[in-house]
Amino acid sequence: MNEHSQKDNSNKEFERRLIQALVKIIYESKGRRVTIRAKLLLRVAGEKIDQRTIVRVSMFLKKLVIRNLIKSETRKRFQKSRSLNYIVHEGMKLWDIAKMSPEEAEKLIQSELAK
């Protein structure tokens, strides 16, 4: 196995753990909406939290926004500081599927990202 395919496999594995963590967060939520940040997703996925992985998670979440699986929301914290949150709420396709069948939700995300 060459270095490129090994790197590709580790990226797919990382993405798979992020998908599982995202679905777990939605499935276990008690309310009607869940706010996701990169650090939370990394913590639930059991990944190390550093700048590189935070950027990778942000790119992953942006792909999901483009595919209309989740929404993004910018919140102004201080005068110049902004934070980007990702939201899944009741009534969204991903929310409904994740609450009924987490496995189906994981398959949905994987198929949307493969497009």
C-alpha positions as CSV (number, residue, x, y, z in Angstrom):
1,M,0.0,0.0,0.0
2,N,1.5,3.3,-1.0
3,E,1.5,6.4,1.1
4,H,-1.3,8.2,-0.8
5,S,-3.8,5.3,-0.4
6,Q,-2.8,5.0,3.3
7,K,-3.5,8.7,3.8
8,D,-6.8,8.4,1.9
9,N,-7.9,5.5,4.2
10,S,-7.0,7.5,7.3
11,N,-9.1,10.4,6.0
12,K,-12.0,8.2,5.3
13,E,-11.7,6.6,8.8
14,F,-11.5,10.1,10.4
15,E,-14.6,11.2,8.4
16,R,-16.4,8.0,9.5
17,R,-15.8,8.8,13.2
18,L,-17.0,12.4,12.7
19,I,-20.2,11.1,11.0
20,Q,-20.8,8.7,13.9
21,A,-20.2,11.4,16.5
22,L,-22.5,13.8,14.7
23,V,-25.3,11.3,14.6
24,K,-24.7,10.3,18.2
25,I,-25.0,14.0,19.3
26,I,-28.3,14.4,17.4
27,Y,-29.7,11.0,18.6
28,E,-28.9,11.7,22.3
29,S,-30.1,15.3,22.3
30,K,-33.0,16.0,24.6
31,G,-34.2,19.2,23.0
32,R,-35.5,20.3,19.6
33,R,-32.2,21.7,18.4
34,V,-28.5,20.9,18.7
35,T,-25.6,23.3,18.2
36,I,-22.4,21.7,17.0
37,R,-19.0,23.2,17.1
38,A,-15.8,21.6,15.9
39,K,-14.3,20.9,19.3
40,L,-17.5,19.2,20.5
41,L,-17.5,16.9,17.5
42,L,-13.8,16.1,18.1
43,R,-14.4,15.3,21.8
44,V,-17.4,13.0,21.0
45,A,-15.4,11.3,18.2
46,G,-12.5,10.7,20.6
47,E,-10.0,12.6,18.4
48,K,-7.2,14.9,19.7
49,I,-8.1,18.5,19.7
50,D,-5.5,20.7,17.9
51,Q,-5.7,23.4,15.3
52,R,-5.2,21.0,12.4
53,T,-8.1,18.7,13.4
54,I,-10.3,21.7,14.1
55,V,-9.8,22.9,10.6
56,R,-10.5,19.5,9.2
57,V,-13.7,19.3,11.1
58,S,-14.7,22.7,10.0
59,M,-14.2,21.7,6.4
60,F,-16.3,18.6,7.0
61,L,-19.1,20.6,8.6
62,K,-19.0,23.1,5.7
63,K,-19.5,20.2,3.2
64,L,-22.6,19.2,5.2
65,V,-24.0,22.8,5.0
66,I,-23.4,22.8,1.2
67,R,-25.4,19.5,1.0
68,N,-28.2,21.1,3.1
69,L,-27.9,18.5,5.8
70,I,-27.1,21.1,8.5
71,K,-27.2,24.9,8.8
72,S,-24.6,27.4,9.8
73,E,-25.1,30.3,12.1
74,T,-22.7,33.1,12.8
75,R,-22.8,34.5,16.3
76,K,-21.1,37.8,17.1
77,R,-19.5,37.4,20.5
78,F,-17.6,40.5,21.1
79,Q,-16.9,43.6,19.0
80,K,-14.6,41.8,16.5
81,S,-14.9,38.2,17.5
82,R,-17.3,35.9,15.7
83,S,-18.0,32.2,16.2
84,L,-19.5,29.9,13.6
85,N,-22.0,27.3,14.9
86,Y,-23.6,24.5,13.0
87,I,-27.2,23.7,13.8
88,V,-29.5,20.7,13.3
89,H,-33.1,21.1,14.5
90,E,-36.4,19.3,14.6
91,G,-38.0,19.1,11.2
92,M,-34.7,18.9,9.3
93,K,-34.2,15.7,7.2
94,L,-31.0,14.7,9.1
95,W,-32.7,15.3,12.5
96,D,-35.7,13.1,11.7
97,I,-33.7,10.2,10.3
98,A,-31.1,10.3,13.1
99,K,-33.8,10.2,15.8
100,M,-35.5,7.2,14.1
101,S,-32.5,5.3,12.8
102,P,-28.9,6.4,13.5
103,E,-27.5,3.8,11.0
104,E,-29.7,5.3,8.2
105,A,-28.5,8.8,9.2
106,E,-24.9,7.7,8.9
107,K,-25.6,6.2,5.5
108,L,-27.3,9.4,4.3
109,I,-24.4,11.5,5.3
110,Q,-21.9,9.2,3.7
111,S,-23.9,9.1,0.4
112,E,-24.2,12.9,0.3
113,L,-20.5,13.4,0.9
114,A,-19.7,10.9,-1.8
115,K,-21.5,12.9,-4.5
